[in-house]
Amino acid sequence: MTMNRKFITTCTLTFKAFDFDVTMSEGKSTLWNFIAYNPNNQKRYAVFCTPSVSKVKGLIKVALKKLPADHRLVVVAQTNSDQELKEANELNYCLVSLTTLDEYGQEMLEVREVEASSQSGNNPSHELTVNDQLNEVNEVNESNDFLDKVINKDKLF
């Protein structure tokens, strides 16, 4: 598996952890790598994964022009600068680092693991921790669009 394919796969895992339907883009006709669809609130994101934003600024502008009206462009980069975040805000797309995306995905997987183990009656010695984490799960489930809020900058990171 190439480094680029591993990068894209890593990006898809976080969206899948938040119960998004992920459809990989086929062929070279689209500029984004996959479409993430949230069936709970019917939001769609065209996700473009790149190691460096500075090398693909032109492609991002083209992608924004080709973007379907009901989609939002999300660019996932290895790292990003404050200047790149400012430009993303000005052009109205979401720029996140792979590290941040990984952290959100890992948190969601841990919370779901705790939820599953508490439902099966495992880990009684960690009852307070489980209850605390279940409260976090309930908060995520109540909003049911946590990643959407992150992407839409309702929650800054």
Buried (B, 14 or more C-beta within 10 A) or exposed (E): EEEEEEBBBBBBBBBBBBEBEBEEBEEEEBBBBBBBBBEBEEBBBBBBBBBEBEEBEEBBEEBBEEBEEEBBBBBBBEEBEEEBBEBBEEBEBBBBBBEBBBEBBEBBEEBBEBBEBBEEEEEEEBEEEBEEBBEBBEEBEEBEBBBBEBBEEEEEE
